[in-house]
Amino acid sequence: MEPEAIKKKFADPLERDEYIEDLMMEIDAYVRQLVDTFRFALKYRIMFRGSGIEFAGLREYIPEQDDATKIDWKASLRTNKLYVKQYEEERDLDVFILLDCSSSMLFGSQGKLKSEYATIVSGSIAYAAIESGDNVGFAMFSDKVNISFEPESDITQYYKIIRHAVDPQYYGGRCNMGKSLNYMLNMVKANTILFIISDFIGLDRNWDDALKMMGGKLDRVVGIMSRDLRDSKLPEGVGYLRLKDPFSEKMVTVDADKVREPYNYLAQNQEEKIQKDFQDVGLGFVKVYTTEPFVQPLIKYLTLG
């Protein structure tokens, strides 16, 4: 679907609101599982790369939030208030979502555009992190970072993310991930878990250098590859296909039977290289198709590492 077609589809504010409500219903189906996973992962420090935790001080006990076994009874008796020990990694954890909104994300052959699927993934992660008490930041990028929100833990941040993620004015252009990561490098704190949601198609040269720098600074970086089935394989028995480059707008007609094998081979190699780029420097990677639930592969990574 073209950017202009999307703009036309959402020209009516009521129609866009109905669409957002539908997306939120899908997000609700995933959030509870992710909330439990975030809390489990944080409790056992699974998502932290550091070698240990350091004592940072005391804070007042919150009954609805804190484990009573963490109460420091000596300090509590001295002040007649209940206090718990606070550790460095328990303070101000940020979850940051970097969403690809380049032209290739506006493709879909299986019922959902990749941009729609990525919005559901982004919203689910944001809601789960906020419910777990974490700050959530968000940015959308194509040729550059188009919009960026500072991390916040208020639930309004979730609604803000969804509304911007479906706004067609932010979509289109090339996937300059390296430039965007370099821009974000100076914005995010070291104790941040970064989720990069993209189809990883049309990447700029040397983007992996920026990825390595980001991975060297942050506690955890996770790439979530969101792909349409046609990004990986051409269908059989369809004869001639009319294909268009999403970035240059060039079109070509091909005999699918003749190009299928090399196309599938090159697509597989490109996907495997992206995964290797992440894993070779100790970063997380999850690949999902728009026809599949993303939550189980993501939970598996977050709990097993």
C-alpha positions, 0 to 999 in steps of 0.5 A: 500500500502506498503512503498516499493510499494510507493517508486517504484511508485515515483521512477521516479521524473517526475511521482512524480511531476505530482502527486504533481501537482494533489494534489495541484489542489485539495488543490486549491479547498479548500484554498479560503474557509479556507483563509477567515475562518482563517482571520475571526477567527483571526479578532475576536480572535476565535482561541485564548484561552486567556482572552484578548489582550494587547497593544504591541506598534505601527507599520507603517500602511500598506494600503493593509493589515491594517484596516484604523480604527486602525490608531492612529491619534495622533501618526501619526500626531506627526511623519507625518507617519501613524501608527496603534496600534499593540496588543500582539496577532497580532504579530508572530502567528504561525500555526504548522502542525504535520503529522502522517506518521506511517505505518497505514497511508499507508492504503486506501480502498476508492481511497485515502491512508490516507497519501494522504488525510492527505497531502491535509489537511496539504497543505490546512491549510498551504497555507491558513495560509500563505495567511493570513499572518501567520507563518507555521511550519511542522513536520512528525512523526512516531516512532520519529519526522522524519523531522521538519521545523521552522515556516515561512510565505513564500509561498515556505514553502507550496511547501516544505511541500507538497514535504516532505509529499509525500516522501516515505522515511519518512513513516513507523513505529509505532505511537509514538505521546507522544514522538513526542509531548514531543519533539515538546513541547520545540520547539513551542511558546505559541502563536501557533495553533497546528494541529495534523493530524493522524488516531490515530491508534496504539498510544503509552501508555500515549500519552494523558499526552503529549497532555495535556501538549501541550494543557496547553502551546499553544493557541489552539490544534486541532486534525484532525482524518483522517480515512478510512471507513474500520478503522471504519466498516467491509463491509458486504457480503464479506466472509473471509478477510485477515487482516494485522497489519500495525505495526507488519506485522502479518496476520490473516484470519477471517470470516467477518460475525463473527467478524464484530460486535465486530470489529465495536464496538471496532473501535467506542469506540476507536474513541470516546475515542480519541475525549473525550481525546481532548475535556475533556481538552478543545482541538479541534477535527474534524473527517473526512473520506477520502471519505469526504471533510474535509473543512466544518467540519474544518471551522465549528470548527474554526468559532464556536469553 
